[in-house]
Amino acid sequence: MSRRIKWLVPIVGLMLVAAACSSGGGGVGATCDGTIDDSTITVWVHEGSEADAYEELITDFNASGKGVTVELTKIPEGGYTDAINAAAAAGDLPDVIDFDGPTLANFAWAGSIVHLDDCVTDAVKDNLLPSIVQGGTYNDNLYSVGTFDSGLGLWAWKSALDEVGARIPADAGDAWSTEEFEKILVDLQGAGYANPLDIKIFYGTQGEWMTYGFSPITQSVGKDLIDRGSLKAEGVLNDQAVVDGLTLFQKWATSGLINMDAVDDTPFTSKETPISWVGHWMYGAYKEAAGDDLILLPLPDFGDGTRTGMGSWAWAITSANTDGDAAWTFLEFAVEDDTILKITGVNGAVPSTKTALAKSPDHAAGGPLALFVEQLEGAPDIAVPRPVTPGYPTVTSEFWGAMDKILLGADVKATLDAAAAAIDADVDANEGYPAP
């Protein structure tokens, strides 16, 4: 998106806010007075692994007798954020959106979404996982609630690891070093697995995968995408430690240890590529393929401990909504335990409430997804939230562009220097992104 359009979104968004919502706290918020005035609301969701579960959620809500009917629109995930920005610029936002968590600060700063402080009850907020509250907060206001939080790791066929005598890490604190991990990959290659590591290269650079999936490398070397105080990247993203870490990752790609030719999930599900660097959403498909041979392991330690992404898709009320009570009635239903467990039963994600998490045996100690919970409980030292900044769209687009070039063999230092410069130029162009 051009800088001109970036500037248009805040202006239009603020105009919508003034027309639709009341002010409160440090931002503009939805108004909930206890009375539902609108019997129909419009909701947009992304088409991802949760799509069928979202349809079931809407069906259940519409049959629940809450006095509100949802009209649902599904939009392909790759262009979803652009669709929201275009709708904001055109004054055509729906009442409620789901959105990828790290874009929250940009949407809030732009005025495309409004905070929920007048609507959310103490009971609901207190039951949300701390990571959900943290991820939904900008400028001291709660802008979103989530149905689930995320997990990232290495899925593997245990029998393949056993073939080469690989040690099985017990928990996040026991992650493979990069030296150990590389030896395992080389040994697997020697055992006949030509390209032993899948990194979902076919996801491409649309959406958030490249940043969610590989920014943990920048944190595992002890650095980050940006300085979270100044919001700038110079001296952080292009620090020598990051250069070294991504140079190693590049070597795995160019030497064939990473499967750079995958066009779908088949290399892992067929056991041709026995380790997959990906998130919770693959649990169902991978479990069906590997059965009891499937194990979940932490990402390798690049020097400062394993790191993983956190934060995921969440729900927000937009500035176009004219009845906070109607919209909140839907959001409150979306974070009920039964709703949450139906969705996380499909995508393997961590349930977003304490009570739902307690009802999920897969996430309990010893369960197949317990690592995801351990990582979130270790936040921000293990699970690291992506930077909360209105400039996040530029941060992620520059990083994913850099990763794409690096994986194809570009000079790592020069590529990161250019990305850092572009991120800093965006911050300067927006006068440091002052809070609204």
N, C-alpha and C positions, 0 to 999 in steps of 0.2 A: 504494500500500500504506500502511496506517495505521501510525503510530508504534508502536502496540501490537504489530503483527505484526513489525515490524523488531526489536523487542526479543525476541520469541519465537524468531526464527531463531537468534541467537547462543546462547541457552540450550540449545535442542534440539541444535544442531550440536555444542556442546561435550560434551553428554552422549553423542552418538554417537561422538565422538572418543575419549572415555575408554574406551568399550567395544571399539573396533575397532582402535586403532592404538597404536604406541609413540611415546614422545617422543624428540626429537632436535634438536639445535641450538636455534634460537630459536623453534621452533614444533613442531607435532605432525606426524609424518611416516609415510608408508607404510613397512612393513618388507619388505625383500627379502633373503631368506637363500639364494637360489639354487635353491630347490625350489618347484615348482608344486604346490599342494595342491588348488586348485579347477579343475575342468575346464571350467566355464562361467562367464562373466561377463556382466553386463548393461551395455549402453552406450546412452546417450541422445545424439542429435544434433538440431540444428535443421534445419528444412526451408528451405533457401536455394538459391542457385545451385549449391551443391556436393552437393545431395541425391543425385543419381544417382551421382556419384563416390564418395560415402560408402558407398552400397550396394555398389558394386564393391569398395571397400576391404574391407568386411566379408566379402564373398564370397571375395576373394583370401586374406584372413587365415584364414578358416575352412578353406580348402583347403590352407593352407601347412604343415600338419603340426606346428604349434607346441605342440600338446597342450592348447590352449584353444579353446573355441568361444564366439563372441560372439552374444548375443541383442540385436538392435537395435530401438530405439524411436525414431521420428521425431516431433518436436513442432513445430508451427507457430512460425516465428521471432518473430512479434509477441508471443506470450505465453510465450516460452521461459524467460526469467529468472524470471518469476513461478512457472512450473511447478517450477523447481528449488527456489525458496524454499519453496513449498508442500510439496514432497516432503521437504525438510529438516525442516520443522516437524512433519510427520507421521511422521518416521522411516522414510521410504520412498525414499531415494535409490538410484540404481543404483550400480554399481561405478565406472563411468567416465562423464564428461560431456565434451562439447565446450561451450564457453561463449565469450561475447564478451569479449575480453581485459580491457577496463577494469573489469569486475566482479570481477576476481581478488581484489583486496584485500578487498572486502566478503565474498566467499565464504571466504577464508582467515581473516579476522578472526572470522567467524561460526562457524568450525569445520566448514563444509560440505565443504571440500576439504583435502587433506593434502599436505605437501611431498614432493618426490621425491628428496631428497638421498641417501637410502640405496639408491635404485634406479638413478638415471641414471648411466651410465658416463662416464668422462672423454672417451672417443672420441666419444660422441654429443653431449655438451655442447659440446666444442670445435668441432664441426662446425656447430653452430647459428649463425645470424646473430646478431651482438651485440644487435640489436633484439629478437630472439625471447627471448634470455636476459633482457634488461632487462625486457621486458614480462611475463615469467613469474616475476619475482622480487618477493617481498614480505617485509619484515623479515629480509633477508639469506638467505632460503631460496627455492629454486626450486620453484614450485608447478605449473608447466605447461610443456608443450612444444607448439610449433605446427607445423602443416604448411605454413603460408604466412604472409607478412606482407602488409600492405595498401598500396594506392595510391589517391590521390584526385587529380583534375585536371579539366580541361576536354576533353571529346571534341568534335571539330568536323568538319563537312564542309569540307574545304579549298577546294573550288570555291566555296562560299558566301562564305568569307573573301576569296577572290580577287576575287569580284564587287565587293566594296566596298574593295578595295585594302588590306586589313588586313595589318599586319606579322605575320610568323610568328615567335614567340619561339624562340630556338635551344635554350634550356635553362632550368632553374629560376631562374638568376640573371638571366635576360632577360625575366622575366614582364611582362605588360602592367601598367601603372599602372591605377588605377581610372578615371582620366580617359580614358585610351586605350581601356580596355575599354568604358566607357560610350559613347564615340563609335562604336565598332564596333557595339555593339548598336543604337544609334540609326540608324546607316547601314544596317544589315541590315533594320531596321523600314521604313526608307524605300525599300528595295529590294523590299519585298513580303513579308518575313517578319514577320508581325504580332506575334508574341511570340517573339523570337529565342533566349531562354535558357530551357532546361529545368533545373529543380532537383529533379526527382522529388518534386514536391509531394504526389503521390498515395501516397507511402510513409507519410505521416501521422506521428503521434507515437508509434506503437508501435515498439518496437525502438530502435536506437541511431542511426538515420540523421540526425536533426536535430542531434544533438551532434557526431557524427563529421563530418558534412558541413559544418557552419557554425561550429563552435568555432574552426577555423583563422582566421576573420575576427578573433576576439578576440586571437589571437596575432600576426596580420599587422599589427595596429595597435600592437603592442608590449606588450600586456597578456595576460590569461589568463582562464580560468574562475574560478580561485581562487588564493589565495596558497598555494603548495605547502609552505610551512613550517607555517603556522598552520592550514591546511586551510579557511580562511574566505574569503568572497567579497566582503565589504564593502570598497569602495575599489579593487577589482580588476575584477570583472565589471561593475560599474556606473560604472567610470571614464569620464570624458568622451570619451576616445579610442574606447572601445568603443561608447558611445552614438552618436558620430559615424559610425563604421563601419557599425553596424547601421541607422542612419537612412538612410544611402546605399543599403544593400541593400533597405530597405523602399521607398525611392523607385523602385527598379527594378521592384519587385513592383507597386506601386500605379499606375505609369505604363504598365504593359503590356509592359515589356521582358522580364519573366519570365512564362513561361507558367503561370498559376495555375489553369488549367482542365484540365490534362492528367490523364487517368485511367489511362494506361498509357504504354508506351514509344513508341507510334506517332508522336507528333509529331517525335521525333528520327529514328527509323528511316525515316520518310517524307520527311525533309528539310524538313518544315514548320517545325520549330524546329531550327536548324542547329548550336546549341552546347548541350552538356549537361554540367552541373556534377555529377559523380557519380564512382563509384569503379571499381576494376579489374573488378568482377564483370560489367560490361556489355560487356566487350571482345568476347566471342563473338557476341552478338546484333548489336552495332554493326558489327563487321567483316563479318558476313554481309550487313548492309543496305548499308553504304557501300563495302565493298571497299577498293581502294587510295586512295579519297577520304577515308578516315578518318585523322585525326591526333589525337595526344594532346599537350595543352599544360598548363603549370602554371596554377594558380589565380591570379587577379589579385593584385597587390601593393597592399595597403591602406595602405602607408606605411612599414612596417618589414621589407619583403621578403615574398615569397610564403611561405605555410605550407601544410602538408597534414597530414591525420591519418596515424597509423601504428597498428600493433597490430591484431590481428584475432582470429578464432576460434582457440581453442587447446584442448588436451586436458588433463584433470586426473583424478586419482584421488580419489574422494570418501571421506568419513569412514565410510561404510557398508561399504566394501570390507574383506574379511577375509583376502585373499591378495594382497599387493603384487606378488609375482612374476607372478601370472597377469595382473593389470592392466597391469603394466609391459611384459610381453611384447607386449601389443597396442599400447601407446603407442610402443614401440621400432619396431614394424613400421610404424606410422603416419608415422614420420619417416624411413623409408628413401627413398632417391632415387626409385625407381620409383613408389612410392606418391605422393610429393609431386608428381612431374611429371605424373602422370595427373590429379590434382586441379587443379593450376595450369594445365594445358592446357585445362581447362574454364572456370575463373573468371578467368584472366588475372592472378592474384595473384603476388607475388614468392615464389619457392621459399624455404623456411625454412632450408635448409642450404647451406653454401658449395659442396659438391660438386654438389648438384642445380642450384643457380643457374648454375654453370659449364656445365651441360649444356643450358641453355635459350637457344636463339638469339634468341627474342623479347625477352629481357631483356638481351642483350649490347649493347655500344655500337653505336648505329645501328639497333637493333631497335625495333619498334613500341612496346615497353613499357619501354624503357630509362629513361625519365623516372622511373618508379616506383623503380628501383634508385638513381638519382642522388639522389632525395629522401630515401630511407632512409640512404644514405651520408652525407647532410648532417644527419642527426639529431644533436641536438635543435634545430638552428638552422633546418632546413627542415621535415622531418617531426617533429612534436611529439607525444609520447605523451600520452594523456589522463591527468588527475591520478591518481596512485596513492594512493587513500584509501579506507578502509572506507565512507566516506560517499558514494562515487561514485553509488550509485543515486539519492540525493537531488539531487546535483549535476546529473546528466543529466536527471532528470525536471523539475527547475526550469528548466534551460536550454531543453529542448525545448518546454516549455510557454510559456516566454517567446518563443521564436522563432515559434511558431505564432501567438501574439497579435500580434507585431511584423509578421509578413508580412500579417496581416489589417488592419493600420493602427493598432494600439494605440500609445499614447504610449511611446516607447522608454525614456526615462529612468525613468519610473514603473514600467514593467514590469521593468526590470533591478534597480531598487531592491528591489522585492518579491521577486524571485528570490534576490538576495543575502541578504536578511534571512532567508528560509526556509532557505537553505543553512547560514547561521551558527547558526540556532536548532537545527538538527539536530546540528551539531558540539557545541554546548553541551549538548544533551540526552544525548549519548553521551560526555560528559566528555572531549572532545577525541579520541576514538577511540584510546585507548592501545593499544600493541601487545600481543597476547596473550602 
